[in-house]
């Protein structure tokens, strides 16, 4: 793992193998499993997760649901959080020119991260791992999703003691590079120079 701040880390790994207390699942509305990360977490957690989630009645886009970790508890995982991210292209008013935060999907993805962090705080989780929610078959642009994820996590951690540590679990080195760019320290104190500097000798 590569620490980029005291409380945020990046890793390329199978999220079900990470030494964290809470794993976030990129779920669909049914909460009954699917492909990608969702399927991997259901397989690792075992059939009791599916049986449990059948009684939940699903979840809405932008929401998140806390469940036991079942078979993953043997690895130290205390809870799973099932976050239902948005499908890209579902904003009926979008024309493709919108900045970050100005599409329905941006708002829904931000709601996912906020709800997950609030649930992790409720159970006083020391560590939580996030996949890149909605960037797989849901088609959310990875760079845009990373900006939303990092922005919400940073804002939350600045104001809350829990979770103590957040891990962004990336699918590939290319995804890792996107998060590295978003987490790179920025210098907001340097003076801004507009136009050419005038020659003071004239």
C-alpha positions as CSV (number, residue, x, y, z in Angstrom):
1,X,0.0,0.0,0.0
2,X,1.1,3.5,-0.7
3,X,0.2,6.2,1.9
4,X,-0.6,9.5,0.3
5,X,-1.9,11.2,3.4
6,X,-2.1,10.0,7.0
7,X,-5.5,8.6,6.5
8,X,-5.9,7.8,2.8
9,X,-4.1,4.9,0.9
10,X,-4.1,3.4,-2.6
11,X,-3.7,-0.2,-3.6
12,X,-4.2,-2.4,-6.6
13,X,-5.6,-5.6,-5.2
14,X,-8.5,-8.0,-4.7
15,X,-10.7,-6.0,-2.3
16,X,-11.8,-9.1,-0.5
17,X,-8.2,-9.7,0.7
18,X,-7.5,-6.3,2.3
19,X,-6.9,-6.1,6.0
20,X,-9.8,-3.7,6.8
21,X,-12.8,-3.6,9.1
22,X,-15.3,-2.5,6.5
23,X,-15.4,-3.4,2.8
24,X,-17.7,-1.3,0.5
25,X,-19.4,-3.3,-2.2
26,X,-20.3,-1.8,-5.6
27,X,-23.8,-3.3,-5.6
28,X,-26.9,-3.1,-7.8
29,X,-30.4,-2.2,-6.7
30,X,-31.3,-5.8,-5.8
31,X,-28.4,-6.2,-3.4
32,X,-28.4,-9.9,-4.5
33,X,-25.0,-10.0,-6.2
34,X,-23.8,-9.5,-9.8
35,X,-20.6,-9.3,-11.7
36,X,-17.3,-7.7,-11.0
37,X,-16.6,-6.5,-7.5
38,X,-20.2,-7.3,-6.5
39,X,-19.8,-11.0,-7.5
40,X,-16.4,-11.3,-5.9
41,X,-17.6,-10.0,-2.6
42,X,-20.7,-12.2,-2.6
43,X,-18.5,-15.2,-3.3
44,X,-16.0,-14.3,-0.5
45,X,-18.8,-13.6,2.0
46,X,-20.6,-16.9,1.3
47,X,-24.2,-17.9,0.8
48,X,-25.4,-16.4,4.1
49,X,-24.9,-12.9,2.6
50,X,-27.3,-13.6,-0.3
51,X,-29.9,-15.1,2.2
52,X,-29.6,-12.1,4.4
53,X,-29.9,-9.6,1.5
54,X,-33.0,-11.3,0.2
55,X,-34.9,-9.9,3.2
56,X,-33.7,-6.3,2.6
57,X,-35.9,-5.5,-0.3
58,X,-33.2,-3.9,-2.3
59,X,-31.9,-0.3,-2.2
60,X,-32.2,2.9,-4.3
61,X,-29.5,4.4,-6.4
62,X,-27.3,6.7,-4.3
63,X,-28.1,4.7,-1.1
64,X,-26.0,2.3,1.0
65,X,-26.8,-0.6,3.3
66,X,-24.8,-2.1,6.1
67,X,-24.7,-5.9,6.6
68,X,-22.6,-8.4,8.4
69,X,-19.4,-9.7,6.6
70,X,-20.3,-13.4,7.2
71,X,-17.5,-15.6,5.8
72,X,-15.2,-12.5,5.5
73,X,-15.3,-12.1,9.3
74,X,-12.6,-14.8,9.5
75,X,-10.2,-12.3,7.8
76,X,-11.1,-9.5,10.2
77,X,-13.8,-7.8,8.2
78,X,-16.5,-6.7,10.5
79,X,-19.1,-5.3,8.1
80,X,-20.0,-4.9,4.4
81,X,-21.5,-1.7,3.0
82,X,-23.5,-2.2,-0.2
83,X,-23.5,1.0,-2.2
84,X,-25.7,1.4,-5.2
85,X,-24.0,3.7,-7.6
86,X,-25.5,5.4,-10.6
87,X,-25.5,4.2,-14.2
88,X,-23.8,6.8,-16.4
89,X,-26.1,8.4,-18.9
90,X,-29.3,8.3,-16.8
91,X,-29.6,12.1,-16.3
92,X,-32.4,13.0,-18.8
93,X,-31.3,16.7,-18.9
94,X,-27.5,16.2,-19.5
95,X,-26.0,17.2,-22.8
96,X,-22.4,16.2,-22.0
97,X,-21.1,19.8,-21.2
98,X,-21.7,19.6,-17.5
99,X,-18.9,20.2,-15.0
100,X,-18.3,17.9,-12.0
101,X,-21.3,18.0,-9.7
102,X,-23.7,19.2,-12.3
103,X,-25.1,15.9,-13.4
104,X,-27.6,13.7,-11.7
105,X,-25.1,10.9,-11.7
106,X,-22.5,13.1,-9.9
107,X,-24.9,13.8,-7.2
108,X,-25.9,10.2,-6.8
109,X,-22.3,9.0,-6.7
110,X,-21.5,11.6,-4.0
111,X,-24.5,10.4,-2.0
112,X,-23.1,6.9,-2.1
113,X,-19.7,7.9,-0.7
114,X,-21.3,10.1,1.9
115,X,-23.7,7.4,3.1
116,X,-20.9,4.8,3.2
117,X,-18.7,7.1,5.3
118,X,-21.6,7.9,7.7
119,X,-22.2,4.1,8.2
120,X,-18.5,3.5,8.8
121,X,-18.6,6.3,11.4
122,X,-21.6,4.8,13.1
123,X,-19.8,1.5,13.6
124,X,-16.6,3.3,14.5
125,X,-14.6,1.6,11.8
126,X,-10.9,2.0,11.9
127,X,-10.5,1.2,8.3
128,X,-12.7,1.0,5.2
129,X,-11.9,0.0,1.6
130,X,-13.7,1.4,-1.4
131,X,-13.8,0.1,-4.9
132,X,-14.2,2.6,-7.8
133,X,-18.0,2.6,-7.5
134,X,-20.0,2.8,-10.8
135,X,-16.9,2.7,-13.1
136,X,-17.4,-0.9,-14.3
137,X,-20.5,-2.0,-16.2
138,X,-22.3,1.1,-14.9
139,X,-20.0,3.1,-17.2
140,X,-19.2,6.1,-15.0
141,X,-16.0,7.9,-16.4
142,X,-13.1,6.8,-14.1
143,X,-11.5,10.3,-13.9
144,X,-14.8,11.9,-13.0
145,X,-15.6,9.2,-10.5
146,X,-12.2,9.6,-8.8
147,X,-12.7,13.3,-8.4
148,X,-16.0,12.8,-6.7
149,X,-14.7,10.0,-4.5
150,X,-11.6,11.8,-3.4
151,X,-13.4,15.0,-2.8
152,X,-16.1,13.5,-0.6
153,X,-13.6,11.3,1.4
154,X,-11.2,14.2,2.0
155,X,-14.0,16.5,3.2
156,X,-15.5,13.8,5.5
157,X,-12.2,12.8,7.0
158,X,-11.3,16.4,7.8
159,X,-14.4,16.6,10.0
160,X,-14.7,13.1,11.5
161,X,-12.5,10.8,13.5
162,X,-14.0,7.7,12.0
163,X,-13.2,6.0,9.8
164,X,-9.6,6.4,10.8
165,X,-8.2,5.1,7.4
166,X,-9.7,4.9,3.9
167,X,-8.3,2.7,1.2
168,X,-9.1,3.2,-2.4
169,X,-8.8,-0.3,-4.0
170,X,-8.0,0.1,-7.7
171,X,-8.6,-2.5,-10.4
172,X,-5.5,-1.7,-12.4
173,X,-2.3,0.4,-12.4
174,X,-4.0,2.8,-14.8
175,X,-6.8,3.3,-12.3
176,X,-4.2,3.8,-9.6
177,X,-2.6,6.6,-11.6
178,X,-5.9,8.4,-11.8
179,X,-6.3,8.4,-8.0
180,X,-2.6,9.4,-7.6
181,X,-3.3,12.5,-9.6
182,X,-6.4,13.4,-7.6
183,X,-4.5,12.9,-4.3
184,X,-1.4,14.8,-5.3
185,X,-0.8,17.8,-3.1
186,X,-1.6,21.1,-4.7
187,X,0.0,24.4,-4.0
188,X,-2.8,26.9,-3.4
189,X,-0.4,29.6,-2.0
190,X,1.7,30.4,-5.1
191,X,0.9,33.8,-6.6
192,X,-1.1,33.8,-9.8
193,X,0.4,35.8,-12.7
194,X,-2.0,36.9,-15.3
195,X,-0.4,37.9,-18.6
196,X,3.2,38.9,-19.2
197,X,5.2,40.6,-16.4
198,X,5.9,44.2,-17.2
199,X,9.5,45.5,-17.5
200,X,9.8,47.7,-14.5
201,X,12.9,49.5,-16.0
202,X,10.8,51.1,-18.8
